[in-house]
Amino acid sequence: MDRTPEEDARRRSPRRRQVLFAAIAALLLAGGLLLALGTGRQQPAPPPAADKGAPPVGAPAAPRPPAPSAEPRAAALPPSRPVGITIPSLEVTSDLEQLGLGKNRAMETPKDPDKAGWYRPGATPGAVGPSVIAGHVTWDRSPAVFFRLAELEPGDRIEVRREDGTTAVFTVDRTAVYPKDDFPTVEVYRNLDHAGLRLITCGGDFSPQDSRYADNVVVYASLTGHRSR
């Protein structure tokens, strides 16, 4: 997720990308989009990303269960700002930065590579809607907070600590990999009738020539419980 001046220039210069971002912004609650979570210089390769919990490419689309059968969805919580995230299976614990909209109405990325960030125009984790948390995959040739995100499997747990003293517990439904040039904005950010969570970072092959990873990794999860901390 390490951004460089070259990547920023590439984003700003093509007029068609500015138009694209403007069009996509109209589809989203607050116009946010996270597509550029790549890195600048040659980076260590993150774990290979693969779709998990999704039908094979070309297979008929089947209705997805609300969450893994052993973990039914829980009722949504009142809104409350998130302050931290823990992913036990990855041994990840991080305070959360707040992310807004930057240039061209693209989502900001965390300033600290060791911290993930919550997209504050969206839903708060545990409330109804798709809450979005993003993190860098690498930074300055070193693994960053979401370096192992692609390893998450359906059924894995994600915990988000909230300002009101509760911890929202999510269960991973599936992990998907999308080419950056074909990112399914509506699928990721569309309105929900339940409390959902999306974790986003980069993945796939890294191109030194373009200073970017080829793909985005998106983890979809549903609220399955909560506790007071």
C-alpha positions in Angstrom: 0.0 0.0 0.0 3.1 2.2 -0.2 2.2 5.1 -2.5 4.9 7.0 -4.5 4.9 10.3 -6.4 4.9 8.3 -9.6 1.7 6.6 -8.6 0.1 9.9 -7.5 1.1 11.4 -10.9 -0.4 8.5 -12.8 -3.7 8.9 -10.9 -3.9 12.6 -11.4 -2.9 12.9 -15.1 -5.4 10.8 -17.1 -8.6 12.8 -17.4 -10.6 9.7 -18.0 -9.7 8.4 -14.5 -10.9 11.7 -13.0 -14.2 11.2 -14.8 -14.4 7.6 -13.7 -13.9 8.5 -10.1 -16.5 11.2 -10.3 -19.0 8.8 -11.8 -18.3 6.1 -9.2 -18.6 8.6 -6.4 -22.3 9.1 -7.3 -22.9 5.5 -6.6 -21.5 5.4 -3.1 -22.9 6.8 0.1 -20.1 9.3 0.5 -18.3 8.8 -2.8 -15.3 6.9 -1.4 -13.3 4.4 -3.3 -10.2 2.4 -2.4 -8.4 1.2 -5.4 -4.8 2.3 -4.9 -3.3 0.4 -2.0 -0.1 -0.5 -3.7 3.6 0.1 -3.0 6.4 2.2 -4.3 9.7 0.3 -4.6 10.3 -3.4 -5.0 8.5 -5.1 -2.2 8.4 -8.6 -0.5 5.6 -10.7 -2.0 2.6 -11.0 0.1 0.9 -14.4 0.5 -0.7 -15.5 -2.8 -4.3 -14.2 -3.0 -7.1 -16.4 -4.1 -10.9 -16.3 -4.0 -12.1 -18.2 -0.9 -15.7 -19.1 -0.2 -16.8 -18.1 -3.7 -18.0 -20.3 -6.6 -15.4 -21.1 -9.3 -15.0 -18.7 -12.2 -17.7 -19.6 -14.8 -19.9 -21.5 -12.3 -23.5 -20.4 -11.9 -23.9 -17.9 -9.2 -25.5 -19.4 -6.1 -27.1 -17.5 -3.2 -24.5 -17.0 -0.5 -25.4 -17.9 3.0 -25.7 -15.0 5.4 -22.5 -16.2 7.2 -20.8 -19.5 7.9 -23.5 -22.0 9.2 -21.9 -22.2 12.6 -22.0 -18.4 13.1 -25.4 -16.8 12.3 -25.6 -13.1 11.9 -26.1 -11.0 15.0 -28.4 -8.0 15.3 -26.7 -4.7 14.3 -25.4 -2.4 17.0 -25.9 1.4 17.4 -23.2 3.5 15.6 -20.0 4.0 17.5 -16.6 5.1 16.2 -14.1 2.2 15.9 -10.7 2.5 17.7 -8.9 -0.7 17.0 -9.0 -4.0 15.2 -7.7 -7.5 16.0 -7.4 -10.5 13.7 -6.5 -13.4 15.9 -5.6 -15.9 13.1 -3.1 -13.4 11.6 -1.8 -12.2 15.0 -2.7 -8.6 13.9 -3.7 -5.9 16.4 -3.9 -2.3 15.4 -5.3 1.0 16.5 -7.4 2.6 13.7 -6.7 5.8 11.9 -9.7 7.7 10.3 -9.7 7.9 6.6 -11.6 10.4 4.5 -11.7 11.4 0.8 -8.5 12.7 -0.8 -7.7 14.0 -4.2 -10.1 13.0 -7.0 -12.5 11.8 -4.3 -10.4 8.7 -3.8 -10.2 7.2 -0.3 -7.2 8.2 1.8 -4.8 5.6 2.9 -3.3 5.2 6.4 -0.3 7.4 7.2 1.2 4.7 9.5 2.0 1.4 7.7 1.5 -0.4 11.0 -2.0 0.8 11.5 -5.2 0.1 9.6 -7.7 2.8 8.9 -11.5 3.1 9.1 -13.3 4.9 6.2 -15.3 7.4 8.3 -18.0 8.5 5.7 -19.2 4.9 5.8 -20.9 2.8 8.4 -19.2 2.2 11.8 -18.3 -1.4 12.4 -21.3 -3.2 13.9 -23.9 -0.8 12.6 -26.0 -1.6 9.6 -24.1 -1.2 6.3 -20.8 -2.0 4.8 -18.1 -0.8 7.1 -14.7 -0.5 5.4 -11.2 -0.8 7.0 -8.1 -0.5 4.8 -4.5 -1.3 5.5 -1.1 -1.2 3.6 0.3 -4.6 2.4 3.9 -3.4 2.3 5.8 -0.2 3.0 9.3 0.8 2.2 10.3 -2.8 1.4 8.8 -4.2 4.6 5.6 -6.1 5.4 2.8 -3.7 6.7 -0.3 -4.3 8.8 -2.3 -6.2 6.2 0.6 -8.1 4.7 -1.1 -11.5 5.4 -4.7 -10.4 4.8 -5.1 -12.8 1.8 -4.6 -15.8 4.2 -8.0 -15.2 5.9 -10.5 -18.1 5.5 -14.2 -18.3 5.8 -15.0 -18.7 9.5 -12.0 -16.7 10.7 -12.8 -14.1 13.3 -12.2 -10.3 13.2 -12.8 -8.1 16.3 -13.3 -4.3 16.1 -13.0 -2.3 19.4 -15.5 0.6 19.5 -15.5 3.9 21.4 -18.7 2.9 23.3 -16.8 0.1 25.1 -18.1 -2.7 23.0 -16.2 -5.1 20.7 -18.0 -6.0 17.5 -17.1 -9.6 16.5 -17.2 -10.5 12.7 -16.9 -13.8 11.0 -15.3 -14.0 7.5 -17.7 -15.0 4.8 -15.3 -15.0 1.9 -12.1 -13.5 0.5 -12.1 -12.1 -3.1 -9.4 -10.9 -5.4 -10.1 -8.3 -8.1 -7.9 -6.7 -10.8 -7.4 -3.0 -9.9 -8.6 -2.1 -13.3 -11.9 -4.0 -12.8 -12.8 -3.3 -9.2 -16.4 -4.1 -8.4 -17.3 -0.9 -6.6 -21.0 -1.6 -6.3 -20.4 -5.1 -4.9 -18.0 -3.9 -2.3 -19.8 -0.7 -1.2 -23.5 -1.4 -1.9 -26.1 -0.9 0.9 -26.7 -3.8 3.2 -29.6 -4.8 5.4 -27.1 -6.1 8.1 -23.8 -5.2 9.7 -21.0 -6.0 7.3 -17.3 -5.4 7.2 -14.9 -5.2 4.3 -11.1 -5.3 4.8 -9.1 -4.1 1.8 -5.5 -4.2 0.8 -3.3 -4.9 -2.3 -2.3 -8.3 -3.7 -1.2 -10.2 -6.7 1.9 -9.4 -8.7 4.0 -6.3 -8.1 5.2 -4.4 -11.1 8.4 -2.4 -10.6 7.8 -0.6 -13.8 4.3 0.6 -12.7 5.2 0.7 -9.0 1.9 -1.1 -8.1 0.3 -4.4 -7.3 -2.0 -5.8 -9.9 -5.0 -6.6 -7.6 -7.0 -5.7 -4.6 -7.8 -8.2 -1.9 -11.2 -7.8 -0.3 -12.3 -9.7 2.8 -16.1 -9.8 3.3 -17.4 -10.5 6.9 -20.6 -10.3 8.8 -21.4 -9.3 12.4 -21.9 -12.5 14.4 -21.7 -11.2 18.0 -20.4 -8.5 20.4 -19.1 -8.2 23.9 -18.2 -5.5 26.4 -14.5 -5.0 26.8 
